[in-house]
Amino acid sequence: MEIFELVWIGFVLTGLGSLFLIGEVLVNARGIFGLLGIGFITIYFGAYVVETSFFIIMLILYFLGLILIIIDGKILNDGTLATIGVAIMLVSVALVAPSFTSGLYAVLGVILGTAGSFLFLKVFKKREMWTKIALKDQLTSEEGYNSLNKEYEKLLGQSGITKTDLRPVGTIEVNKKDYSAVSNGQWIEKNTHIQVIQVDGTKILVEKIKS
């Protein structure tokens, strides 16, 4: 079809595909976004890949990147696998493009589509998997929670020492008492002096005391 000979059509297909697929991951769209995304991406790969085996490999590669993003949201929450996943998606769409220019358009489509998918968070209900990041949910009276636990509230600003490695969750000792704590995405080794910088209910966020 002549429309697929246009260098910018890949931008449209990968952009819409990534927009809806990432959107399905971010919000609860009851599978509608997922189906739309799969449709656009399948059309993109089907338009430029002649060999069936290569088509399947590239499609799997693209969705492998998407799976890594989902795993990051459900388990790690540090952005590492999500970054790798996006990179894999970019490589897959670039490899099947018929020209360098078309590849650039396709890559740009994935980037802008992924970025645009976050706008869905302003309209649709966010999936619970993205609220599991440590200290993400604030225990405020507006959300129906009671005031901070007094014992934990007094820990704010206190210094202590790590009893285990914080990777980023571990055990600390403050005022000769042990508490479960989390670092701000950092790996803090055992027997390191730390300071409590945030308390949210019984969740304690600490950072390493710089010498």
DAZI-V112649 format. One record per residue. N is the residue number from 0. RES is the residue in three letters. SS is DSSP state (A for helix, B for strand, O for the rest). PHI is phi in whole degrees, 0 to 359 (none if undefined). Layout:
N|RES|SS|PHI  N|RES|SS|PHI
This chain:
0|MET|O|none  1|GLU|A|295  2|ILE|A|298  3|PHE|A|282  4|GLU|A|278  5|LEU|O|287  6|VAL|O|293  7|TRP|O|267  8|ILE|A|295  9|GLY|A|297  10|PHE|A|299  11|VAL|A|293  12|LEU|A|292  13|THR|A|289  14|GLY|A|294  15|LEU|A|292  16|GLY|A|299  17|SER|A|292  18|LEU|A|303  19|PHE|A|281  20|LEU|A|292  21|ILE|A|294  22|GLY|A|298  23|GLU|A|296  24|VAL|A|290  25|LEU|A|281  26|VAL|B|235  27|ASN|O|272  28|ALA|O|257  29|ARG|O|58  30|GLY|O|86  31|ILE|A|295  32|PHE|A|298  33|GLY|A|298  34|LEU|A|295  35|LEU|A|298  36|GLY|A|298  37|ILE|A|300  38|GLY|A|298  39|PHE|A|296  40|ILE|A|291  41|THR|A|296  42|ILE|A|297  43|TYR|A|299  44|PHE|A|293  45|GLY|A|294  46|ALA|A|286  47|TYR|A|245  48|VAL|O|256  49|VAL|O|272  50|GLU|O|284  51|THR|A|298  52|SER|A|297  53|PHE|A|292  54|PHE|A|301  55|ILE|A|295  56|ILE|A|298  57|MET|A|293  58|LEU|A|294  59|ILE|A|296  60|LEU|A|298  61|TYR|A|298  62|PHE|A|286  63|LEU|A|297  64|GLY|A|300  65|LEU|A|295  66|ILE|A|297  67|LEU|A|297  68|ILE|A|296  69|ILE|A|295  70|ILE|A|298  71|ASP|A|299  72|GLY|A|292  73|LYS|A|272  74|ILE|A|241  75|LEU|A|279  76|ASN|O|61  77|ASP|O|243  78|GLY|O|87  79|THR|A|296  80|LEU|A|293  81|ALA|A|297  82|THR|A|296  83|ILE|A|297  84|GLY|A|299  85|VAL|A|297  86|ALA|A|299  87|ILE|A|296  88|MET|A|297  89|LEU|A|296  90|VAL|A|297  91|SER|A|297  92|VAL|A|286  93|ALA|A|288  94|LEU|A|293  95|VAL|A|269  96|ALA|O|296  97|PRO|O|288  98|SER|O|210  99|PHE|A|298  100|THR|A|296  101|SER|A|297  102|GLY|A|297  103|LEU|A|297  104|TYR|A|298  105|ALA|A|295  106|VAL|A|297  107|LEU|A|297  108|GLY|A|297  109|VAL|A|297  110|ILE|A|297  111|LEU|A|290  112|GLY|A|295  113|THR|A|296  114|ALA|A|295  115|GLY|A|293  116|SER|A|297  117|PHE|A|291  118|LEU|A|291  119|PHE|A|297  120|LEU|A|296  121|LYS|A|278  122|VAL|O|245  123|PHE|O|254  124|LYS|O|289  125|LYS|B|287  126|ARG|O|292  127|GLU|A|297  128|MET|A|299  129|TRP|A|268  130|THR|A|254  131|LYS|O|268  132|ILE|O|295  133|ALA|O|306  134|LEU|O|64  135|LYS|O|287  136|ASP|O|278  137|GLN|O|267  138|LEU|O|274  139|THR|O|257  140|SER|A|294  141|GLU|A|297  142|GLU|A|271  143|GLY|O|92  144|TYR|O|266  145|ASN|O|281  146|SER|O|294  147|LEU|O|301  148|ASN|O|302  149|LYS|A|301  150|GLU|A|298  151|TYR|A|286  152|GLU|A|299  153|LYS|O|290  154|LEU|O|284  155|LEU|O|302  156|GLY|O|89  157|GLN|O|284  158|SER|B|255  159|GLY|B|198  160|ILE|B|219  161|THR|B|281  162|LYS|O|271  163|THR|O|224  164|ASP|O|294  165|LEU|B|261  166|ARG|O|231  167|PRO|O|267  168|VAL|B|262  169|GLY|B|188  170|THR|B|245  171|ILE|B|237  172|GLU|B|238  173|VAL|B|228  174|ASN|O|54  175|LYS|O|65  176|LYS|B|233  177|ASP|B|269  178|TYR|B|221  179|SER|B|276  180|ALA|B|218  181|VAL|B|224  182|SER|B|269  183|ASN|O|277  184|GLY|O|78  185|GLN|O|258  186|TRP|O|267  187|ILE|B|250  188|GLU|O|286  189|LYS|O|299  190|ASN|O|65  191|THR|O|258  192|HIS|B|285  193|ILE|B|230  194|GLN|B|226  195|VAL|B|281  196|ILE|B|251  197|GLN|B|203  198|VAL|B|231  199|ASP|B|230  200|GLY|O|68  201|THR|O|253  202|LYS|B|267  203|ILE|B|242  204|LEU|B|254  205|VAL|B|233  206|GLU|B|221  207|LYS|B|289  208|ILE|O|281  209|LYS|O|285  210|SER|O|291
